[in-house]
Amino acid sequence: MAKIAMVAGEASGDLLGYHLIQELKSLQPDIEIFGIAGPKMMSLGAKSLYPIERLSVRGYLEVLRHLWGLLKLRKELLKQILKQKPDVFIGIDAPDFNFWLEKKLKAKGIATIHYVSPSIWAWRKNRIHAIKRAVSHILALFPFEPALYQQVGVPVTYIGHPLADALPMEPNVAQMREKLKMKKNSVVIALLPGSRQSEVIFHAELMLESAISFERLMRENGNTVQFLVPLVTRETRDIFQNAWHQLLTQKPDVHIDMQIMFGHAHEAMIAADAIVVASGTATLEAALLKKPMVITYKMSNMSWQLLKRMRLQPYVGLPNILAGEFIVPELLQKDANPEQIAQTLYNLLADKTGLSELREKYRTIHTQLKQNSAQKAAAVIQQFLPAA
């Protein structure tokens, strides 16, 4: 029986792992998978040795606060993987955590596959040499990535993005609004503050204040607004709800139609006219669902200054990176303030010609990324497994 060690670092990695495991199990139903998994992967039988939330920290200062625990966890995990002797290790994203594991495992003769090339095209390009020492094969989600690895002799396969396979080219907005009981004549805005607790801490108040400012703008023009806020975990939902309750205490005259949801991010995005979204995989999901968006992000100032110095591209949002231009606005750090976010969102929705052009650019991205990715990834991985 084939045995795979697999480590996903957050909600987006859990989703990637879920699609991959589905395809692997269709090839080898009795395959054993263990490591660090989220709820989606675990629903398919993956055994998680530690909670995935332990890896879900972001920003230099946030990582430093958790560093000792992460290093200890990684060493313990390495011992358990070596003890169980898997046929292959698959690191799903979480590069700073997984590349160390991959290097150690590769040195012990275990094949290592890294699923999702890190953003070497955006920052820290020199990592490619360390990656070469750590991995047996890279699975690249974006079409411009393989050439970077081929230049230094790293085995790589472009597989496209699983989300492009999973999400419809033309989502049924009317059906979803009916399902979620949205008011027929309301403008619907989805707020996505991030999947990590640290992200929601930074973005909750910002997005709530932005919602208040946007609602005021719309009300002045005779429109009503409903807000949908899908949150991935109970912890992130509690953080957001607490921020909302504090804000209502400070501003008792505020009355906003806001539905805080547990999961159901795709449903919220499909129902929305537009989205305010923290930079990350959710920006790609929004683009694949053909939604206008305002991308925002805040972190500690020290983390921001360090990151800014290492950036290789003028944009951080995946739709802009894939298009090679600013097709959607980005309001980051100091530019991320409620008034600017609200006005940018309002301007987006008012530009009907711009919205039509944006949807065409989204369709081009979707077509390019739709590659039957899980099937292609499984085909690569199967080369490293014993015959069924």
Secondary structure, DSSP 8 states (H G I E B T S, - for coil): --EEEEEE-SHHHHHHHHHHHHHHHHH-TT-EEEEE--HHHHTTT-EESS-GGGG---SHHHHHHHHHHHHHHHHHHHHHHHHH--SEEEEES-HHHHHHHHHHHHHTT-EEEEES---TTTB-TTHHHHHHHH-SEEEESSTTSHHHHHTTT--EEE---HHHHHS-SS--HHHHHHHTT--TT-EEEEEE--SSHHHHHHHHHHHHHHHHHHHHHHHHTT--EEEEEEESSHHHHHHHHHHHHHHHHH-TT---EEEEEES-HHHHHHH-SEEEEESSHHHHHHHHTT--EEEEE---HHHHHHHHHHB-SS--SHHHHHHTS-SS-EEEGGG--HHHHHHHHHHHHH-HHHHHHHHHHHHHHHHHH-S-HHHHHHHHHHTTS---
